[in-house]
């Protein structure tokens, strides 16, 4: 049927955690059109977390503006625009507000195009680049904002559309199992700590994670540390491990994103910061605690009833180290005591 063969483009120039948050959008499109073709337009490298999702037909990759010279960027951008034009999309959904999105949209002919409204994008050029405009998140979660793009295009949503749906293949699950069997008896329960964020304002402290690792190790859980592949992240985990009195399994830099998802899926609980790993834990419906820093939690907190966040209420004392730095440092995590984290983990495990 014609209705079941629509072509969709989802354009999202952000990062890995945002990829997890578009899975409800993908699921909803597939509910509306089971045989729809879905392509995505994303930053280069950010498709890693969706590699096992066979609902995605093709990934168009855009370069970060800072990664290439101006002339090379213009050349690649024109080629990308021409490639998008050839695809003959029926619908195109643009989820971020870079000016490049308006350019991409104008190159897609014949599609009904939805773009984000924003206080910085009130001019006629932006508005005329799309057929419909849907509002920014406001007080809603970014996941709800993403789904509202379909409402703006005239589609009807139902409650089940608001569920994360991260796909992890059997081969990925086997891959991570093979990596940990050398160091871990699979019958032993374990928890996963992901203690690093690339943004300094989102970090907690080395001593806090080390104390919690010792606490849960003494209670019979194997504590597994994970991180991305960058040297800075691996080094940070090594510092935490060196502060632990009990042995941990340090997988820093050794897990791909979907392997991390499979690992978290079998964990007793997950503990991390405001990053892709916490969104992955929410997608796997694993009990989790996220230490939340300067981001607006109502927009960006993990989307799961089994996820608990710890964030500033405004009543905490000002940090003498970070508060004078101003900006997002004013919402540092230094006020969090390990006891508060333990209480939150206990609560998450009961959900």
C-alpha positions in Angstrom: 0.0 0.0 0.0 1.2 3.6 -0.7 0.5 4.5 2.9 3.1 1.9 4.1 6.0 3.0 1.8 6.6 6.6 3.0 10.2 7.8 3.2 11.3 9.7 6.3 14.4 11.7 7.2 15.2 12.5 10.8 17.9 15.1 11.1 19.7 15.6 14.4 23.0 17.2 14.7 23.8 16.5 18.4 25.6 13.7 20.2 25.3 10.0 21.3 22.8 10.5 24.1 20.4 12.4 21.7 20.5 9.3 19.5 19.0 7.2 22.2 16.3 9.8 22.7 15.1 9.6 19.1 14.3 5.9 19.4 10.6 6.6 20.3 10.3 8.7 17.2 11.6 5.8 15.1 9.2 3.4 16.8 6.2 5.8 16.3 7.0 6.1 12.6 7.1 2.4 12.2 3.8 2.1 14.0 2.2 4.5 11.6 3.9 3.1 8.5 5.3 -0.4 9.2 7.2 -0.5 5.9 8.4 3.1 6.0 12.0 3.8 5.0 13.8 5.8 7.7 17.1 7.6 7.1 18.9 9.8 9.6 21.2 12.8 9.2 23.6 13.0 12.1 27.1 14.1 13.0 29.8 11.7 11.9 30.4 8.9 14.4 27.2 9.4 16.4 25.4 6.5 14.7 27.4 4.0 16.9 24.6 3.7 19.4 22.1 2.8 16.7 24.2 0.3 14.7 22.0 -2.7 15.7 18.8 -0.9 14.8 17.6 -2.5 11.5 14.7 0.0 11.3 17.2 2.6 10.0 17.8 2.4 6.3 20.7 4.8 5.8 22.8 7.3 7.7 23.9 10.6 6.2 26.8 12.0 8.1 27.6 15.7 8.5 31.0 17.0 9.7 31.3 19.0 12.9 32.0 22.6 11.8 35.3 22.7 13.6 36.7 19.5 12.0 37.4 20.7 8.5 38.6 23.8 6.7 35.9 26.2 5.3 36.3 25.3 1.7 36.3 21.5 2.4 33.2 22.0 4.6 31.4 23.9 1.8 32.3 21.2 -0.7 31.1 18.4 1.5 28.0 20.3 2.5 26.9 20.8 -1.1 27.5 17.1 -1.9 25.4 16.2 1.2 22.6 18.5 0.1 22.5 17.0 -3.4 22.5 13.5 -1.9 19.5 14.4 0.3 17.6 15.9 -2.7 18.0 12.6 -4.6 16.2 10.6 -1.9 12.7 12.0 -2.6 11.6 12.0 1.0 7.9 12.3 1.9 8.6 13.7 5.4 11.7 15.4 6.9 12.0 16.2 10.6 14.7 18.6 11.7 15.3 18.3 15.5 18.0 21.0 16.0 18.4 24.6 15.2 21.7 25.0 13.4 21.4 27.2 10.3 22.6 24.2 8.3 19.3 22.6 9.0 17.5 25.4 7.1 19.9 24.8 4.2 19.3 21.0 4.2 15.6 21.5 4.4 15.5 23.9 1.4 17.3 21.3 -0.7 14.7 18.6 0.0 11.9 19.1 -2.6 8.5 17.4 -2.4 8.7 16.5 1.3 6.6 17.9 4.1 9.2 19.4 6.5 9.1 20.1 10.2 11.5 22.4 11.9 12.1 23.5 15.5 10.9 26.8 16.7 13.4 28.7 18.9 13.7 32.3 20.3 16.9 32.7 18.2 15.2 31.5 15.1 12.2 33.9 14.7 13.2 35.3 11.3 11.4 34.6 8.0 14.3 32.7 6.5 14.2 30.1 9.2 10.4 29.9 9.3 10.1 29.7 5.5 12.6 26.9 5.3 10.0 24.5 6.8 6.4 23.7 6.2 5.5 23.5 9.9 7.2 24.7 13.0 7.0 22.8 16.3 8.0 24.4 19.7 11.1 23.8 21.7 10.9 21.6 24.8 10.0 24.3 27.3 9.0 22.5 30.5 8.7 19.2 28.6 11.3 16.5 28.1 13.3 16.6 24.9 11.8 13.2 24.0 8.4 14.7 24.1 9.6 17.6 22.1 10.9 15.2 19.4 7.6 13.4 19.2 5.7 16.7 18.9 7.3 17.0 15.5 5.0 14.2 14.3 2.0 16.0 15.8 2.9 19.1 13.9 2.9 17.0 10.7 -0.6 15.8 11.5 0.1 12.4 12.9 -1.8 11.0 16.0 0.3 9.8 18.9 -0.6 7.2 21.6 0.8 6.5 25.0 3.1 3.7 23.9 5.0 6.1 21.7 6.7 7.5 24.7 9.1 4.6 25.3 12.8 4.3 24.6 13.6 1.5 22.3 17.3 0.9 22.0 18.1 -2.2 19.9 21.0 -4.5 20.9 21.7 -7.6 18.8 22.5 -11.1 20.1 26.0 -10.8 18.6 26.7 -7.6 20.6 25.5 -9.3 23.8 27.8 -12.2 23.1 30.7 -9.9 22.4 30.5 -8.2 25.8 29.9 -11.5 27.6 33.2 -12.8 26.1 35.0 -9.7 27.2 34.0 -10.1 30.9 34.0 -13.8 31.4 37.8 -13.8 31.8 37.5 -11.5 34.8 34.0 -12.2 36.2 32.0 -15.2 37.2 28.8 -14.6 35.3 26.8 -16.0 38.3 28.0 -13.1 40.5 25.8 -10.0 40.4 27.4 -6.8 39.4 26.8 -3.1 39.1 28.2 -0.6 36.5 29.8 2.7 37.3 30.3 5.2 34.5 32.1 8.1 36.4 33.3 10.3 33.6 31.9 13.2 31.6 33.7 15.3 29.0 32.3 18.4 30.7 34.1 19.3 33.9 31.0 20.9 35.3 29.3 17.5 35.3 32.0 15.6 37.2 31.6 14.4 40.8 34.9 13.4 42.6 37.3 10.5 42.5 37.0 9.8 46.3 33.3 9.5 46.2 33.2 6.9 43.4 36.0 4.9 45.1 34.1 4.9 48.4 31.0 3.6 46.7 32.9 1.0 44.8 34.3 -0.3 48.1 30.9 -0.2 49.8 29.2 -2.3 47.1 32.1 -4.7 46.7 31.9 -5.5 50.4 28.2 -6.3 49.9 28.9 -9.0 47.3 28.6 -7.0 44.1 31.3 -6.9 41.5 31.8 -3.3 40.6 32.5 -2.6 36.9 34.0 0.7 35.7 33.3 1.8 32.1 34.3 4.8 30.0 34.8 6.0 26.5 38.0 5.3 24.6 39.8 8.6 25.2 43.0 8.6 27.2 41.6 11.3 29.6 38.6 9.0 30.5 40.7 5.9 30.9 43.2 7.8 33.1 40.4 9.2 35.3 39.1 5.6 35.9 42.6 4.5 36.8 42.8 7.2 39.4 39.5 6.0 40.9 40.7 2.4 40.9 43.9 3.4 42.6 41.8 4.9 45.4 39.7 1.7 45.9 40.6 -0.7 48.7 38.5 -3.5 47.1 39.2 -5.0 43.6 37.0 -3.7 40.7 36.8 -4.7 37.1 38.0 -1.7 35.0 36.7 -1.8 31.5 37.7 1.8 30.7 37.8 2.2 27.0 37.1 -1.4 26.3 33.4 -1.4 25.5 31.6 -0.1 22.5 28.4 1.8 23.2 26.1 -1.1 22.4 28.3 -3.5 24.3 27.9 -1.0 27.2 24.1 -1.3 26.7 24.2 -5.1 26.9 26.4 -4.9 30.0 24.1 -2.4 31.8 21.1 -4.5 30.8 22.2 -7.4 33.0 23.5 -5.2 35.9 21.9 -5.0 39.3 22.0 -1.2 39.0 23.8 1.6 37.1 25.5 4.7 38.6 26.7 7.5 36.4 26.6 11.2 35.4 24.5 13.2 32.9 25.8 11.5 29.8 24.8 9.0 27.1 25.5 6.1 29.5 22.6 7.2 31.8 20.2 7.4 28.8 21.4 3.9 27.8 20.6 2.6 31.3 17.1 4.2 31.1 16.6 2.5 27.7 17.5 -0.9 29.1 15.1 -0.2 32.1 17.9 -0.9 34.6 17.6 0.7 38.0 19.9 3.7 37.9 21.1 6.8 39.7 22.4 9.8 37.8 24.3 12.6 39.5 22.9 15.5 37.6 24.8 18.8 37.2 24.0 22.0 35.3 21.7 20.6 32.6 18.0 21.3 32.9 16.8 18.0 34.4 13.2 18.4 33.3 14.5 18.4 29.7 17.3 16.0 29.8 16.9 13.5 32.7 16.9 9.8 31.9 13.5 8.7 30.6 12.6 5.8 32.9 10.5 5.3 36.0 13.5 3.2 37.4 15.9 6.2 37.0 16.6 8.5 39.9 18.5 11.7 39.6 20.4 13.6 42.4 20.5 17.4 41.6 20.8 20.7 43.4 17.6 22.0 45.0 19.0 25.4 45.5 19.2 25.0 49.3 22.7 23.5 49.3 25.7 25.5 50.5 27.7 27.3 47.8 30.9 25.4 46.9 33.9 27.5 47.8 36.0 25.9 45.0 33.6 26.0 42.1 30.9 28.7 42.8 33.3 31.6 42.3 34.0 30.4 38.8 30.5 31.2 37.8 28.3 29.9 35.1 27.6 26.1 35.1 30.2 25.6 37.8 27.8 27.1 40.3 25.8 23.9 40.0 28.7 21.6 40.7 28.3 18.1 42.3 30.6 18.6 45.3 27.7 18.8 47.7 26.7 15.1 47.1 27.7 12.7 49.9 28.1 9.0 49.1 25.4 8.3 51.7 22.9 10.2 49.5 23.9 8.0 46.6 23.5 4.8 48.5 20.0 5.9 49.7 19.1 6.7 46.1 20.3 3.3 44.8 18.2 1.6 47.5 15.2 3.5 46.3 15.9 2.8 42.6 16.2 -0.9 43.3 12.6 -0.9 44.8 11.1 0.7 41.7 
